[in-house]
Amino acid sequence: MSELPTVGVEEEFLLVDPRTGEPAPHNAAVAAEAERRGITLQLELSGCQVETTSSVAATSAELGEETHPAAAPPRSKRPRPPGSNFWP
């Protein structure tokens, strides 16, 4: 174990119904679809939440390389597949 502090990121996502804005208990289905697309999500105790986690990093620059890869365009610039609520 390192004697120096380390850092990591957890992002929590609340799943909501796009029509009503109410929490949607579909975390298992969302995680399965994400896995099919090569994305690992962890299930939360609430069926309305999933999370992603980064690796443990020694520096903020190292963490930034993982969480903001230069090759990936921002979601706002990526087209959403027709009829899908997910970005690729």
C-alpha positions in Angstrom: 0.0 0.0 0.0 1.3 3.5 -0.9 2.2 5.9 1.9 1.2 8.8 -0.4 -2.5 9.7 -0.8 -4.3 8.3 -3.8 -7.5 9.4 -5.6 -10.3 7.7 -7.5 -13.7 8.7 -8.9 -17.1 7.2 -8.4 -20.0 8.5 -10.6 -23.5 7.8 -9.4 -26.3 7.8 -11.9 -30.0 8.0 -10.9 -32.2 6.4 -13.5 -35.4 8.3 -14.3 -38.3 7.7 -16.6 -37.9 10.1 -19.5 -41.6 10.9 -19.6 -42.3 11.5 -16.0 -38.9 12.2 -14.4 -39.7 9.7 -11.7 -37.0 7.2 -10.5 -37.0 4.1 -12.7 -36.0 0.8 -11.1 -34.2 -0.6 -14.1 -30.6 -0.8 -12.9 -30.1 -4.5 -13.8 -31.3 -3.9 -17.4 -29.2 -0.8 -17.8 -26.1 -2.5 -16.5 -26.7 -5.5 -18.8 -27.0 -3.2 -21.8 -23.9 -1.3 -20.8 -22.0 -4.6 -20.4 -23.1 -5.5 -24.0 -21.5 -2.3 -25.1 -18.3 -2.9 -23.2 -19.0 -0.6 -20.2 -18.9 -1.9 -16.6 -21.5 -0.5 -14.2 -22.0 -1.5 -10.6 -25.5 -1.9 -9.2 -26.5 0.1 -6.2 -28.8 -1.0 -3.5 -31.5 1.2 -5.0 -32.9 -0.3 -8.2 -32.9 3.2 -9.6 -29.1 3.7 -9.4 -25.9 2.5 -11.1 -22.3 3.7 -10.7 -19.0 3.7 -12.5 -15.6 3.7 -10.8 -12.2 4.7 -11.9 -8.9 3.0 -11.1 -7.0 4.2 -8.1 -4.6 7.0 -9.3 -1.5 8.4 -7.8 -1.9 11.9 -9.4 -4.8 14.0 -10.7 -3.1 13.9 -14.1 -3.2 10.1 -14.1 -6.9 10.2 -13.1 -7.7 12.8 -15.8 -6.2 10.5 -18.5 -8.6 7.8 -17.5 -11.7 9.9 -16.9 -11.3 12.2 -19.9 -9.6 10.3 -22.7 -8.6 12.6 -25.6 -10.0 10.2 -28.2 -13.6 10.2 -27.0 -15.7 13.1 -28.2 -18.1 14.6 -25.6 -21.5 12.9 -25.5 -23.1 16.1 -26.7 -21.2 15.6 -30.0 -22.0 11.9 -30.4 -25.2 11.0 -32.1 -27.7 9.0 -30.0 -29.0 6.0 -31.9 -32.5 6.4 -33.1 -35.1 5.3 -30.6 -32.5 4.8 -27.9 -32.1 6.5 -24.5 -28.4 5.5 -24.4 -25.4 7.0 -26.0 -22.9 4.6 -27.6 
